[in-house]
Every structure is written in C-alpha cells, then in structure tokens.
Amino acid sequence: MNWQNKIDQSDVLPTDWPDGCLVGRVWRPDIRGPSVVTVREAAVLDISQTFPTIRDLCEAQKPAASVAAICGEPVGSLDELLENSPPDQRNPRKAWLLAPIDLQAIKAAGVTFAVSLLERVIEEQARGNPQESSSIRNEIVSSIGETLERLKPGSQQAFALKELLIRKGLWSQYLEVGIGPDAELFTKAQPMSAVGHGHDAGFHPMSSWNNPEPEVVLVVSSTGETKGASLGNDVNLRDIEGRSALLLGKAKDNNASCAIGPFIRLFDASFSMDDVRQMEVHLTIEGEDDFQLHAVSSLGQISRDPSDLVAQMIGPHHQYPDGAVLFLGTMFAPVKDRDVPGMGFSHKIGDLVKIKSDKLGTLCNRMRHAQDCEPWTFGVAQLMRNLSKRRLI
C-alpha cells in the first residue's frame, strides 16, 4: 500500500496548526541520533541546543513560550520528513519522524468510557473467545448498558449498582475500575519504545482477536502539571487479555505496539485542557482486503475527568522524575464484523490505521506482526551517549 496516496501534510497537522505550538522528535542520520524539533511555517526546526530532550522541554515553566523564543536549525520540510518516515520508503541518509516523547514513562488508563467498559466485561466473560462475544454483549447491555453511561465512578449510585450486580452474578474486575473510586492505570510501554507517525505498528502473532485503541495522550511533567497532548494508539490483544487480566502486559506491551504522534501540541492560549475535554477522535481503518471502518470517540463522554486521572497517576504516592505520558482510554468498540458474522473486528497485516483530531492532527500507522516491525534498539543509554557526544549534556 502506497502511503503517499493515503495521507498528506494537510491531513497530518491540526486544522489550526499555525496558531499552536507543535513539538516532536526526528532522527538525524548526520548526527546518528534524535533531535527535538518544532514546526514553523511547514519547516521543521531543530531546537536541541536549548532542549536536548522532550523531557527537558516539558519541565520548563511555560514550554510553548520557550519554544517561540528559539530560532532553531532547519532540518527539512515537513513534507520531506513525512515521505521518509515509512520504513519501506525510507532513505537512511535523510531525516524522518519519531514518536514525540523520549524519557517519559508511558502510562495508560483503562475502561474510562462506558462502551469500552462493556467490551472489557465481554472479553472477560468470553474468556478471550470472539465467538461468544455477541450473545454475551446482548445479555450485559440489556442488564446494565444504559445505567453505566449515567454513573459517576465512586458515587453512591455506583456502589448501589455494584451490590445489585454482585447479587446477579455479573460483577467483574473491570466494573470495579470502571465505576469504582480507583481508575485502572497501567504501564503501556517502556520509555523510548513508542513508534511515531508513518511507522509500522505491531501486534503479537499469537493473537487472532485484536484492535486499535484511538486515544488522546496527555504529556505530564515531573511536578504533575499537564503541558500538552498528542494522539496515541494503544494496540490491544482482546483474546490474550480476555483469557486473564494477569496477561495485561503480554496483551499491551509488544514491539511497536505503542504509537504516539504526530507531534505534541503544547498548552498555550490556543490550546488547553478544556479543548481536550471537548475533543473528538476519529478512527479510520483501511485494509488491503478493501475493508473499511470509521468510528468517532468523544472525550465529552469520558467517565473520569482527565485531570483526575493525572492526579491518580502522579503525586505524593508516585513520582516520575522524567515526567510521564498518559493514554486517556477509548470508547471505540470493535464490534463491526470483518469476515465472519458475530466475530467482530480483528486486524490483518497491512491495515492502515488513522487516528485524527482537529486540534492534534493525524497519527497514521500500518499494522504488522510485532516481530516484523523495526526492532527497538535505541534506548536511554544510547540517547545519553549520543547527547554527550554532541555536547548537549
């Protein structure tokens, strides 16, 4: 599949991108390492002399204002970087886009929407068997579906529903984190392991029931202050997690299974947490078998406020000295049948996944088995050596 026939610069950037502050990372072959960049008039500028890492930038009191004051070194046009980002089209002598984070911990919140909560309960009840999902979904939705959408997690009404469901034998560990006082927060991937826009994204070959999870990703400093946001794909293996919640690590953390990008949009006068709260996230999947799927998630339907999720992630109980990013969860329910009626959706090799928001642009990745994606070889130790050699630290 030819990427350039599927996505262009106007699709990648936010609709109001000249008003915002976009930052990210590129790989520069001339220095054999990554650089922090910003986008200005469709040119990509290296600002690593001031901020060697995205982590350093996000520790600034006002990152967007700091970026605006930097001239930067041109590394090429955005079009050139986009054309060179897909691995099978890459010229290794030219720069390409990377995931826009580096040293931050990569965290995720689960079951933060009623629809995705129902799907988690279904996975658990089906024990990872997609053939059982349709009948279980109908039973659960008829019992509690509409009730969940009106509940505030941790409320007296939520506790009353919990007691009712226990009596009916329908209580689930997913309902505990979905409507109880404590959110599900887990480590999605390791620092430096995320792939960026244009890269292949991976799912484990043992999985035959899996899906993308289109999400907004908050970028949080070491002090717990949210500094901006990006888009993410929390690739999920439904059959693996459905067998046992203790297999969450295997279901979530595989080579190239975490995609973030295309850029971080820093908070400033044009973009704030209120924009995140009102955001709509569009998902498009295009398969080489001509399968197409379109879905929309509205952050307005999230069950926990994004700031509350950040407070549960970081604080006196848990510190992140290099900051963290937090996937906010998805309301995408992969129920559209792809091949067999009643089996729902699952990825095939070559699927093109687009995650789009007006304020954040478009993150686009092609799906491959995890072992067939580029291996993760450049970690924290290599980054420190590279920055030291460049006299940036």
C-alpha positions as a Markdown table, in Angstrom:
| # | Residue | x | y | z |
|---|---|---|---|---|
| 1 | Met | 0.0 | 0.0 | 0.0 |
| 2 | Asn | 1.4 | 3.4 | -1.0 |
| 3 | Trp | 1.4 | 5.7 | 2.0 |
| 4 | Gln | 1.7 | 8.8 | -0.1 |
| 5 | Asn | -1.7 | 8.1 | -1.8 |
| 6 | Lys | -3.3 | 7.8 | 1.6 |
| 7 | Ile | -2.1 | 10.8 | 3.7 |
| 8 | Asp | -0.5 | 14.2 | 3.1 |
| 9 | Gln | 0.7 | 17.2 | 5.1 |
| 10 | Ser | -2.7 | 18.9 | 5.3 |
| 11 | Asp | -4.0 | 15.7 | 6.9 |
| 12 | Val | -1.2 | 15.4 | 9.4 |
| 13 | Leu | -1.2 | 18.8 | 11.0 |
| 14 | Pro | -4.0 | 20.2 | 13.2 |
| 15 | Thr | -6.6 | 22.3 | 11.3 |
| 16 | Asp | -5.4 | 25.4 | 13.2 |
| 17 | Trp | -1.7 | 24.5 | 13.4 |
| 18 | Pro | -0.3 | 28.0 | 12.7 |
| 19 | Asp | -1.9 | 29.1 | 15.9 |
| 20 | Gly | -0.5 | 26.3 | 18.0 |
| 21 | Cys | 2.9 | 25.2 | 19.2 |
| 22 | Leu | 3.9 | 21.7 | 17.9 |
| 23 | Val | 7.0 | 19.9 | 19.1 |
| 24 | Gly | 8.3 | 16.4 | 18.3 |
| 25 | Arg | 11.4 | 14.4 | 17.5 |
| 26 | Val | 13.2 | 13.4 | 14.3 |
| 27 | Trp | 16.0 | 11.0 | 13.7 |
| 28 | Arg | 19.0 | 12.8 | 12.1 |
| 29 | Pro | 21.4 | 10.4 | 10.3 |
| 30 | Asp | 24.1 | 13.1 | 10.2 |
| 31 | Ile | 24.4 | 13.0 | 14.0 |
| 32 | Arg | 23.2 | 9.4 | 14.3 |
| 33 | Gly | 20.6 | 10.3 | 16.9 |
| 34 | Pro | 17.3 | 12.1 | 17.6 |
| 35 | Ser | 16.7 | 15.8 | 17.9 |
| 36 | Val | 13.8 | 17.8 | 19.5 |
| 37 | Val | 12.1 | 19.8 | 16.8 |
| 38 | Thr | 9.3 | 22.3 | 16.3 |
| 39 | Val | 7.1 | 23.0 | 13.3 |
| 40 | Arg | 7.1 | 26.6 | 12.0 |
| 41 | Glu | 5.6 | 27.5 | 8.6 |
| 42 | Ala | 5.8 | 23.9 | 7.5 |
| 43 | Ala | 9.5 | 23.9 | 8.2 |
| 44 | Val | 10.9 | 21.6 | 10.8 |
| 45 | Leu | 13.5 | 23.3 | 13.2 |
| 46 | Asp | 15.9 | 21.5 | 15.5 |
| 47 | Ile | 15.8 | 23.1 | 19.0 |
| 48 | Ser | 18.0 | 20.6 | 20.7 |
| 49 | Gln | 20.7 | 23.2 | 21.6 |
| 50 | Thr | 18.2 | 24.6 | 24.1 |
| 51 | Phe | 16.2 | 21.5 | 24.9 |
| 52 | Pro | 18.2 | 18.3 | 24.4 |
| 53 | Thr | 15.1 | 16.1 | 25.2 |
| 54 | Ile | 11.4 | 16.5 | 25.2 |
| 55 | Arg | 11.6 | 15.7 | 28.9 |
| 56 | Asp | 13.7 | 18.9 | 29.4 |
| 57 | Leu | 11.2 | 20.9 | 27.4 |
| 58 | Cys | 8.2 | 19.8 | 29.4 |
| 59 | Glu | 10.0 | 20.7 | 32.6 |
| 60 | Ala | 10.1 | 24.3 | 31.5 |
| 61 | Gln | 7.5 | 26.5 | 33.3 |
| 62 | Lys | 6.0 | 27.7 | 30.0 |
| 63 | Pro | 7.2 | 25.3 | 27.3 |
| 64 | Ala | 5.2 | 26.9 | 24.4 |
| 65 | Ala | 6.6 | 30.4 | 25.2 |
| 66 | Ser | 10.1 | 29.0 | 25.5 |
| 67 | Val | 9.8 | 27.3 | 22.1 |
| 68 | Ala | 8.5 | 30.5 | 20.5 |
| 69 | Ala | 11.7 | 32.3 | 21.6 |
| 70 | Ile | 14.0 | 29.9 | 19.8 |
| 71 | Cys | 15.2 | 30.3 | 16.2 |
| 72 | Gly | 16.2 | 26.7 | 15.7 |
| 73 | Glu | 18.2 | 24.9 | 12.9 |
| 74 | Pro | 16.3 | 23.8 | 9.8 |
| 75 | Val | 16.3 | 20.0 | 9.3 |
| 76 | Gly | 14.0 | 19.9 | 6.3 |
| 77 | Ser | 10.4 | 20.5 | 5.3 |
| 78 | Leu | 7.5 | 18.6 | 6.9 |
| 79 | Asp | 6.7 | 17.0 | 3.5 |
| 80 | Glu | 10.2 | 15.6 | 3.2 |
| 81 | Leu | 10.1 | 14.1 | 6.7 |
| 82 | Leu | 6.6 | 12.6 | 6.1 |
| 83 | Glu | 7.8 | 11.0 | 2.8 |
| 84 | Asn | 10.8 | 9.5 | 4.6 |
| 85 | Ser | 9.1 | 8.1 | 7.7 |
| 86 | Pro | 7.5 | 4.8 | 6.4 |
| 87 | Pro | 10.3 | 2.2 | 6.9 |
| 88 | Asp | 9.9 | 0.6 | 3.4 |
| 89 | Gln | 10.2 | 4.0 | 1.7 |
| 90 | Arg | 13.0 | 5.4 | 3.9 |
| 91 | Asn | 16.2 | 6.9 | 2.6 |
| 92 | Pro | 18.6 | 6.3 | 5.6 |
| 93 | Arg | 20.6 | 9.4 | 4.6 |
| 94 | Lys | 17.7 | 11.7 | 5.3 |
| 95 | Ala | 15.8 | 12.6 | 8.5 |
| 96 | Trp | 12.5 | 11.0 | 9.5 |
| 97 | Leu | 9.8 | 11.5 | 12.2 |
| 98 | Leu | 10.0 | 9.7 | 15.6 |
| 99 | Ala | 7.5 | 9.4 | 18.4 |
| 100 | Pro | 7.4 | 12.9 | 20.0 |
| 101 | Ile | 8.4 | 11.7 | 23.5 |
| 102 | Asp | 11.6 | 10.3 | 25.0 |
| 103 | Leu | 12.4 | 9.8 | 28.7 |
| 104 | Gln | 8.8 | 9.9 | 29.9 |
| 105 | Ala | 7.1 | 6.9 | 31.5 |
| 106 | Ile | 4.4 | 5.6 | 29.2 |
| 107 | Lys | 1.2 | 5.0 | 31.2 |
| 108 | Ala | -2.4 | 4.3 | 30.2 |
| 109 | Ala | -5.8 | 4.5 | 31.8 |
| 110 | Gly | -8.3 | 1.7 | 31.0 |
| 111 | Val | -12.1 | 1.4 | 30.9 |
| 112 | Thr | -12.7 | 5.1 | 31.2 |
| 113 | Phe | -15.7 | 5.0 | 28.9 |
| 114 | Ala | -19.0 | 3.0 | 29.3 |
| 115 | Val | -18.7 | 1.4 | 25.9 |
| 116 | Ser | -15.1 | 0.2 | 26.3 |
| 117 | Leu | -16.0 | -0.9 | 29.9 |
| 118 | Leu | -18.7 | -3.2 | 28.4 |
| 119 | Glu | -16.3 | -4.6 | 25.9 |
| 120 | Arg | -13.8 | -5.4 | 28.7 |
| 121 | Val | -16.5 | -7.2 | 30.7 |
| 122 | Ile | -17.4 | -9.1 | 27.5 |
| 123 | Glu | -13.8 | -10.1 | 26.9 |
| 124 | Glu | -13.6 | -11.5 | 30.4 |
| 125 | Gln | -16.9 | -13.4 | 30.2 |
| 126 | Ala | -16.0 | -14.8 | 26.8 |
| 127 | Arg | -12.5 | -15.9 | 28.1 |
| 128 | Gly | -10.9 | -14.4 | 25.0 |
| 129 | Asn | -13.2 | -16.3 | 22.6 |
| 130 | Pro | -14.7 | -13.9 | 20.0 |
| 131 | Gln | -17.4 | -16.5 | 19.0 |
| 132 | Glu | -19.0 | -16.0 | 22.4 |
| 133 | Ser | -18.9 | -12.2 | 22.4 |
| 134 | Ser | -22.1 | -11.4 | 20.6 |
| 135 | Ser | -24.5 | -13.3 | 22.9 |
| 136 | Ile | -22.7 | -12.1 | 26.0 |
| 137 | Arg | -22.8 | -8.5 | 24.8 |
| 138 | Asn | -26.6 | -8.6 | 24.3 |
| 139 | Glu | -27.1 | -10.0 | 27.8 |
| 140 | Ile | -24.9 | -7.5 | 29.5 |
| 141 | Val | -26.2 | -4.5 | 27.6 |
| 142 | Ser | -29.8 | -5.4 | 28.3 |
| 143 | Ser | -29.0 | -5.6 | 32.0 |
| 144 | Ile | -26.7 | -2.6 | 32.7 |
| 145 | Gly | -25.7 | -0.8 | 29.5 |
| 146 | Glu | -27.7 | 2.4 | 29.8 |
| 147 | Thr | -27.2 | 2.6 | 33.5 |
| 148 | Leu | -23.4 | 2.7 | 33.2 |
| 149 | Glu | -23.5 | 5.8 | 30.9 |
| 150 | Arg | -25.1 | 7.9 | 33.7 |
| 151 | Leu | -22.9 | 6.8 | 36.6 |
| 152 | Lys | -20.2 | 8.8 | 38.2 |
| 153 | Pro | -17.4 | 6.4 | 39.3 |
| 154 | Gly | -17.1 | 6.1 | 43.1 |
| 155 | Ser | -20.6 | 7.6 | 43.7 |
| 156 | Gln | -23.3 | 6.2 | 46.0 |
| 157 | Gln | -25.2 | 5.2 | 42.9 |
| 158 | Ala | -22.2 | 3.3 | 41.6 |
| 159 | Phe | -21.9 | 1.4 | 44.9 |
| 160 | Ala | -25.6 | 0.5 | 44.8 |
| 161 | Leu | -25.2 | -0.8 | 41.3 |
| 162 | Lys | -22.2 | -2.9 | 42.4 |
| 163 | Glu | -24.3 | -4.6 | 45.1 |
| 164 | Leu | -27.0 | -5.3 | 42.6 |
| 165 | Leu | -24.6 | -6.8 | 40.0 |
| 166 | Ile | -22.9 | -9.0 | 42.7 |
| 167 | Arg | -26.3 | -10.4 | 43.6 |
| 168 | Lys | -26.9 | -11.1 | 39.9 |
| 169 | Gly | -23.5 | -12.7 | 39.5 |
| 170 | Leu | -22.5 | -10.1 | 36.9 |
| 171 | Trp | -19.8 | -8.3 | 38.9 |
| 172 | Ser | -16.4 | -8.0 | 37.2 |
| 173 | Gln | -12.9 | -6.7 | 38.0 |
| 174 | Tyr | -13.4 | -4.3 | 35.0 |
| 175 | Leu | -16.6 | -2.9 | 36.5 |
| 176 | Glu | -14.5 | -2.3 | 39.7 |
| 177 | Val | -12.2 | 0.0 | 38.0 |
| 178 | Gly | -14.8 | 1.3 | 35.6 |
| 179 | Ile | -17.3 | 2.6 | 38.2 |
| 180 | Gly | -15.4 | 2.3 | 41.5 |
| 181 | Pro | -13.3 | 5.0 | 43.1 |
| 182 | Asp | -9.9 | 3.9 | 41.7 |
| 183 | Ala | -9.1 | 4.1 | 38.0 |
| 184 | Glu | -7.2 | 1.4 | 36.1 |
| 185 | Leu | -3.7 | 2.8 | 35.5 |
| 186 | Phe | -1.0 | 0.6 | 33.9 |
| 187 | Thr | 2.3 | 0.8 | 32.2 |
| 188 | Lys | 1.7 | 0.6 | 28.5 |
| 189 | Ala | 5.3 | 0.5 | 27.3 |
| 190 | Gln | 8.9 | 1.4 | 28.2 |
| 191 | Pro | 10.4 | 4.9 | 27.8 |
| 192 | Met | 11.9 | 5.3 | 24.3 |
| 193 | Ser | 9.9 | 2.3 | 22.8 |
| 194 | Ala | 7.0 | 4.1 | 21.2 |
| 195 | Val | 6.8 | 4.4 | 17.4 |
| 196 | Gly | 5.8 | 7.6 | 15.6 |
| 197 | His | 3.7 | 8.7 | 12.7 |
| 198 | Gly | 4.4 | 6.8 | 9.5 |
| 199 | His | 6.0 | 3.8 | 11.3 |
| 200 | Asp | 4.7 | 0.3 | 11.3 |
| 201 | Ala | 2.8 | -0.6 | 14.5 |
| 202 | Gly | 2.8 | -4.1 | 15.8 |
| 203 | Phe | 0.5 | -6.8 | 17.2 |
| 204 | His | 1.7 | -10.2 | 18.6 |
| 205 | Pro | 1.3 | -13.0 | 16.1 |
| 206 | Met | -0.3 | -15.3 | 18.8 |
| 207 | Ser | -3.4 | -13.0 | 18.7 |
| 208 | Ser | -6.4 | -13.6 | 16.4 |
| 209 | Trp | -8.7 | -11.1 | 18.1 |
| 210 | Asn | -7.2 | -7.6 | 18.5 |
| 211 | Asn | -7.9 | -4.0 | 17.7 |
| 212 | Pro | -6.5 | -0.4 | 17.7 |
| 213 | Glu | -7.4 | 1.9 | 20.6 |
| 214 | Pro | -7.5 | 5.5 | 19.4 |
| 215 | Glu | -6.8 | 7.8 | 22.3 |
| 216 | Val | -5.7 | 11.3 | 23.4 |
| 217 | Val | -2.3 | 11.2 | 25.3 |
| 218 | Leu | -1.5 | 13.8 | 27.9 |
| 219 | Val | 2.1 | 14.9 | 28.5 |
| 220 | Val | 2.7 | 15.4 | 32.2 |
| 221 | Ser | 5.8 | 17.0 | 33.8 |
| 222 | Ser | 7.6 | 15.6 | 36.9 |
| 223 | Thr | 5.5 | 18.0 | 39.1 |
| 224 | Gly | 2.2 | 16.6 | 37.8 |
| 225 | Glu | 1.4 | 19.5 | 35.5 |
| 226 | Thr | -0.1 | 18.6 | 32.2 |
| 227 | Lys | 1.9 | 20.5 | 29.5 |
| 228 | Gly | 0.2 | 19.3 | 26.3 |
| 229 | Ala | -1.3 | 16.4 | 24.4 |
| 230 | Ser | -0.8 | 14.1 | 21.4 |
| 231 | Leu | -2.6 | 11.2 | 19.8 |
| 232 | Gly | -1.9 | 7.6 | 20.5 |
| 233 | Asn | -2.8 | 4.0 | 19.5 |
| 234 | Asp | -2.8 | 1.6 | 22.5 |
| 235 | Val | -2.8 | -1.6 | 20.4 |
| 236 | Asn | -4.8 | -4.2 | 22.3 |
| 237 | Leu | -4.9 | -8.0 | 22.1 |
| 238 | Arg | -8.5 | -8.8 | 23.2 |
| 239 | Asp | -8.1 | -12.6 | 23.2 |
| 240 | Ile | -5.0 | -12.5 | 25.4 |
| 241 | Glu | -6.3 | -10.1 | 28.0 |
| 242 | Gly | -9.7 | -11.9 | 27.9 |
| 243 | Arg | -8.1 | -15.1 | 29.0 |
| 244 | Ser | -6.8 | -13.5 | 32.1 |
| 245 | Ala | -6.3 | -9.9 | 33.3 |
| 246 | Leu | -2.9 | -11.1 | 34.6 |
| 247 | Leu | -1.8 | -11.3 | 30.9 |
| 248 | Leu | -2.3 | -7.5 | 30.5 |
| 249 | Gly | 1.4 | -7.0 | 30.0 |
| 250 | Lys | 1.5 | -9.5 | 27.2 |
| 251 | Ala | -1.6 | -8.0 | 25.6 |
| 252 | Lys | -0.4 | -4.4 | 25.8 |
| 253 | Asp | 3.4 | -4.3 | 25.6 |
| 254 | Asn | 5.0 | -5.7 | 22.5 |
| 255 | Asn | 7.4 | -4.4 | 19.9 |
| 256 | Ala | 5.9 | -1.4 | 18.2 |
| 257 | Ser | 2.5 | -1.8 | 19.9 |
| 258 | Cys | 2.5 | 1.8 | 21.2 |
| 259 | Ala | 2.2 | 4.6 | 18.7 |
| 260 | Ile | 2.2 | 8.3 | 19.6 |
| 261 | Gly | 2.2 | 11.3 | 17.3 |
| 262 | Pro | 2.5 | 13.0 | 15.0 |
| 263 | Phe | 3.5 | 15.9 | 17.4 |
| 264 | Ile | 2.8 | 17.1 | 20.9 |
| 265 | Arg | 0.7 | 20.2 | 21.0 |
| 266 | Leu | 1.8 | 22.3 | 24.0 |
| 267 | Phe | -0.8 | 24.1 | 26.1 |
| 268 | Asp | -0.9 | 27.9 | 25.3 |
| 269 | Ala | -3.6 | 30.5 | 24.5 |
| 270 | Ser | -4.8 | 28.4 | 21.6 |
| 271 | Phe | -5.0 | 25.0 | 23.3 |
| 272 | Ser | -5.8 | 23.9 | 26.8 |
| 273 | Met | -7.2 | 21.1 | 28.9 |
| 274 | Asp | -10.7 | 22.3 | 28.1 |
| 275 | Asp | -10.0 | 21.6 | 24.4 |
| 276 | Val | -9.0 | 18.1 | 25.4 |
| 277 | Arg | -12.2 | 17.6 | 27.4 |
| 278 | Gln | -14.3 | 18.6 | 24.3 |
| 279 | Met | -12.2 | 16.7 | 21.8 |
| 280 | Glu | -13.5 | 14.2 | 19.2 |
| 281 | Val | -11.1 | 11.5 | 18.0 |
| 282 | His | -11.8 | 9.9 | 14.6 |
| 283 | Leu | -10.6 | 6.4 | 13.7 |
| 284 | Thr | -10.3 | 5.1 | 10.2 |
| 285 | Ile | -9.1 | 1.6 | 9.3 |
| 286 | Glu | -8.4 | 0.7 | 5.7 |
| 287 | Gly | -7.4 | -2.9 | 4.9 |
| 288 | Glu | -5.7 | -4.4 | 1.9 |
| 289 | Asp | -8.8 | -6.6 | 1.6 |
| 290 | Asp | -10.8 | -3.3 | 1.0 |
| 291 | Phe | -12.3 | -3.5 | 4.5 |
| 292 | Gln | -13.1 | 0.0 | 5.9 |
| 293 | Leu | -14.1 | 1.0 | 9.4 |
| 294 | His | -14.9 | 4.5 | 10.6 |
| 295 | Ala | -15.6 | 5.5 | 14.3 |
| 296 | Val | -15.7 | 8.6 | 16.5 |
| 297 | Ser | -14.8 | 8.9 | 20.2 |
| 298 | Ser | -15.9 | 12.0 | 22.1 |
| 299 | Leu | -13.9 | 12.9 | 25.2 |
| 300 | Gly | -17.1 | 14.5 | 26.5 |
| 301 | Gln | -18.3 | 11.0 | 27.4 |
| 302 | Ile | -15.3 | 10.1 | 29.5 |
| 303 | Ser | -16.3 | 8.8 | 32.9 |
| 304 | Arg | -13.4 | 10.4 | 34.8 |
| 305 | Asp | -12.0 | 13.9 | 34.2 |
| 306 | Pro | -8.6 | 13.9 | 32.5 |
| 307 | Ser | -7.1 | 15.9 | 35.4 |
| 308 | Asp | -8.5 | 13.3 | 37.9 |
| 309 | Leu | -6.7 | 10.6 | 36.0 |
| 310 | Val | -3.5 | 12.5 | 36.1 |
| 311 | Ala | -3.9 | 13.0 | 39.9 |
| 312 | Gln | -4.3 | 9.3 | 40.3 |
| 313 | Met | -1.2 | 8.6 | 38.2 |
| 314 | Ile | 1.3 | 11.0 | 39.8 |
| 315 | Gly | 1.5 | 12.7 | 43.2 |
| 316 | Pro | 2.9 | 12.1 | 46.7 |
| 317 | His | 2.1 | 8.4 | 46.2 |
| 318 | His | 4.1 | 8.0 | 43.0 |
| 319 | Gln | 6.7 | 10.2 | 41.4 |
| 320 | Tyr | 8.0 | 10.3 | 37.8 |
| 321 | Pro | 11.2 | 12.4 | 37.8 |
| 322 | Asp | 11.3 | 12.4 | 34.0 |
| 323 | Gly | 7.6 | 13.0 | 33.7 |
| 324 | Ala | 5.0 | 10.7 | 32.1 |
| 325 | Val | 2.5 | 10.5 | 29.3 |
| 326 | Leu | -1.0 | 9.1 | 29.9 |
| 327 | Phe | -3.3 | 7.5 | 27.4 |
| 328 | Leu | -6.8 | 8.5 | 28.5 |
| 329 | Gly | -8.7 | 5.5 | 27.2 |
| 330 | Thr | -11.1 | 4.9 | 24.3 |
| 331 | Met | -14.8 | 4.5 | 23.7 |
| 332 | Phe | -14.1 | 2.6 | 20.5 |
| 333 | Ala | -15.9 | -0.7 | 20.5 |
| 334 | Pro | -14.6 | -3.0 | 17.8 |
| 335 | Val | -17.9 | -4.8 | 17.1 |
| 336 | Lys | -18.1 | -4.4 | 13.3 |
| 337 | Asp | -17.8 | -7.8 | 11.7 |
| 338 | Arg | -14.9 | -8.1 | 9.3 |
| 339 | Asp | -15.2 | -11.7 | 8.0 |
| 340 | Val | -17.4 | -14.0 | 10.0 |
| 341 | Pro | -20.8 | -12.6 | 11.3 |
| 342 | Gly | -20.8 | -12.2 | 15.0 |
| 343 | Met | -17.0 | -12.4 | 15.3 |
| 344 | Gly | -16.4 | -8.6 | 15.3 |
| 345 | Phe | -13.2 | -6.9 | 14.2 |
| 346 | Ser | -9.6 | -8.1 | 14.2 |
| 347 | His | -6.5 | -6.7 | 12.4 |
| 348 | Lys | -5.0 | -8.1 | 9.3 |
| 349 | Ile | -1.4 | -7.4 | 8.1 |
| 350 | Gly | -1.2 | -4.2 | 6.1 |
| 351 | Asp | -4.2 | -2.4 | 7.8 |
| 352 | Leu | -3.7 | 1.4 | 7.7 |
| 353 | Val | -4.9 | 3.0 | 10.9 |
| 354 | Lys | -5.6 | 6.7 | 11.1 |
| 355 | Ile | -6.4 | 8.5 | 14.3 |
| 356 | Lys | -7.4 | 12.1 | 13.8 |
| 357 | Ser | -8.4 | 15.1 | 15.8 |
| 358 | Asp | -8.8 | 18.7 | 14.6 |
| 359 | Lys | -6.6 | 20.1 | 17.4 |
| 360 | Leu | -3.9 | 17.4 | 17.2 |
| 361 | Gly | -3.7 | 16.3 | 13.6 |
| 362 | Thr | -3.4 | 12.7 | 12.3 |
| 363 | Leu | -1.4 | 9.8 | 13.6 |
| 364 | Cys | -1.1 | 7.1 | 10.8 |
| 365 | Asn | 0.4 | 3.7 | 11.1 |
| 366 | Arg | 0.5 | 0.4 | 9.2 |
| 367 | Met | -0.1 | -2.8 | 11.1 |
| 368 | Arg | 2.4 | -5.6 | 11.1 |
| 369 | His | 3.2 | -8.5 | 13.3 |
| 370 | Ala | 5.4 | -7.2 | 16.1 |
| 371 | Gln | 8.4 | -9.3 | 15.1 |
| 372 | Asp | 8.2 | -7.9 | 11.6 |
| 373 | Cys | 8.3 | -4.2 | 12.7 |
| 374 | Glu | 11.6 | -2.4 | 13.1 |
| 375 | Pro | 13.2 | -3.7 | 16.4 |
| 376 | Trp | 13.6 | -1.3 | 19.2 |
| 377 | Thr | 17.4 | -0.8 | 19.6 |
| 378 | Phe | 17.9 | 2.8 | 20.6 |
| 379 | Gly | 17.3 | 3.2 | 24.3 |
| 380 | Val | 18.1 | 5.5 | 27.1 |
| 381 | Ala | 21.8 | 4.5 | 27.3 |
| 382 | Gln | 22.3 | 5.2 | 23.6 |
| 383 | Leu | 20.5 | 8.5 | 23.9 |
| 384 | Met | 22.7 | 9.7 | 26.8 |
| 385 | Arg | 25.9 | 8.7 | 24.9 |
| 386 | Asn | 24.6 | 10.5 | 21.8 |
| 387 | Leu | 23.7 | 13.7 | 23.6 |
| 388 | Ser | 27.1 | 13.6 | 25.4 |
| 389 | Lys | 29.0 | 13.2 | 22.2 |
| 390 | Arg | 27.0 | 16.2 | 20.8 |
| 391 | Arg | 27.9 | 18.2 | 24.0 |
| 392 | Leu | 24.2 | 18.7 | 24.8 |
| 393 | Ile | 24.5 | 17.3 | 28.3 |
